[in-house]
Amino acid sequence: MNVLIVDDFSTMRKIIKNVLKQIGIESVIEAENGKMALELLKKEQIDLIISDWIMPEMTGIDFLKACKSEEHTKKIPFIMVTAEAQKGNIMEAIKSGVDNYIVKPFTPEKLQTAIEKAKERVGK
Amino acid sequence: MDVQYINPFIVAAQVVFKTMLGIDVDMGKPQLKNTCVTSGEVTGIMGLAGDKKGTVAISFRETGAKYVYKTLIGDECETVNQDVVDAVGEITNIISGQARKEFEKKGINLNAAIPMVIVGKQVEMNFITKLPIISLPFYFAVNNGQGDEKEVIYIDFSFE
């Protein structure tokens, strides 16, 4: 499985990479924001997207909307990672078609469950 | 200070260290700090504003900061470099987020700023409140609990 991690903070990308490694996923591509991620999606075969919410250039929610409106990306399971546990944010992501979301802090098991549910939702 | 302002920080520390680092922390005796200086050697500091205002500082010894980096990222680190500083910043951000969630349950809504990390012991900090600073020490075992070695993290905060 090839995972695209989108986060402007390199430490958070490393943390997610380390958590993915613990659940047996080692193939990871990184992007600093939604804009860079969209460019990568044109070139790479991606099986799962894990994206932060607050990023410069293009926020997670705008990136999500862009992914879900494109034919070649809308079937890729999309998980939003956020530290903002406010319900309003989560509802906005759900309305925009997010396949699952995870609130920091999270365990490897919680991420694994989120991935499985996101894959199920898009029928993968 | 009202005890309802202390509990969210205790819960946040316990939840975040358990979920992100797999560490059980034991809280020591809370103390009042008379000086506004860092308790440990690597300190993440964050302002909170909204229905209430305050500052929270999460302070590690050098060994504790490197242990957090190793556990979070999966790499060894010899010295407190930029990567360790960033990891402490992120864990501060997550603990603050968890504490805000606990405050929200009590009907208190807060926003947080971007954390800043200070490296150095007894470095002067700027707290936005005038009230006394409460210092909560949390202890945890390193080396998978083998031996008696214990690390300590201090959560210092002032809230009004």
Chai-1 contact restraints between the chains, C-beta under 6 A:
chainA,res_idxA,chainB,res_idxB,connection_type,confidence,min_distance_angstrom,max_distance_angstrom,comment,restraint_id
A,T11,B,D86,contact,1.0,0.0,6.0,A-B,restraint_1
A,T11,B,A87,contact,1.0,0.0,6.0,A-B,restraint_2
A,T11,B,E90,contact,1.0,0.0,6.0,A-B,restraint_3
A,M12,B,E90,contact,1.0,0.0,6.0,A-B,restraint_4
A,K14,B,I73,contact,1.0,0.0,6.0,A-B,restraint_5
A,I15,B,L72,contact,1.0,0.0,6.0,A-B,restraint_6
A,N18,B,I73,contact,1.0,0.0,6.0,A-B,restraint_7
A,N18,B,G74,contact,1.0,0.0,6.0,A-B,restraint_8
A,A83,B,G97,contact,1.0,0.0,6.0,A-B,restraint_9
A,A85,B,K101,contact,1.0,0.0,6.0,A-B,restraint_10
A,K104,B,I94,contact,1.0,0.0,6.0,A-B,restraint_11
A,P105,B,V16,contact,1.0,0.0,6.0,A-B,restraint_12
A,P105,B,T19,contact,1.0,0.0,6.0,A-B,restraint_13
A,P105,B,M20,contact,1.0,0.0,6.0,A-B,restraint_14
A,P105,B,I94,contact,1.0,0.0,6.0,A-B,restraint_15
A,T107,B,T19,contact,1.0,0.0,6.0,A-B,restraint_16
